[in-house]
Amino acid sequence: MIRTFTAAVHQEEDWFVARCLELEVASQGESLQEALGNLREAVEAYLEEVSQPAIEATPLVTSFQVGAAA
């Protein structure tokens, strides 16, 4: 069965950190593609290990604006 998960990725110095928003799983890589590939592998391993994973509802991911501080 194929499942779709949401990844949030940010850069910390030379590393990209990818986090699955529905599970408590994260990984990293030296490129965006590597971080996402490592996250995919980590999620697959997690789902194989945990018989009843606590999958959160897919969050709404959006952006918003904040005015400059006075």
QUIGIQUI-V324712 format. One record per backbone hydrogen bond with DSSP energy under -0.5 kcal/mol. CO is the residue of the C=O (numbers start at 1). NH is the residue of the N-H. If there is no record, write none. Layout:
((CO NH) (CO NH))
This chain:
((6 21) (8 19) (10 17) (11 13) (12 15) (15 12) (16 18) (16 29) (17 10) (18 27) (19 8) (19 21) (20 25) (22 56) (23 25) (25 20) (27 18) (29 16) (31 35) (32 36) (33 37) (34 38) (35 39) (36 40) (37 41) (38 42) (39 43) (40 44) (41 45) (42 46) (43 47) (44 48) (45 49) (46 50) (49 51) (50 53) (53 55) (54 56) (59 61) (60 62))
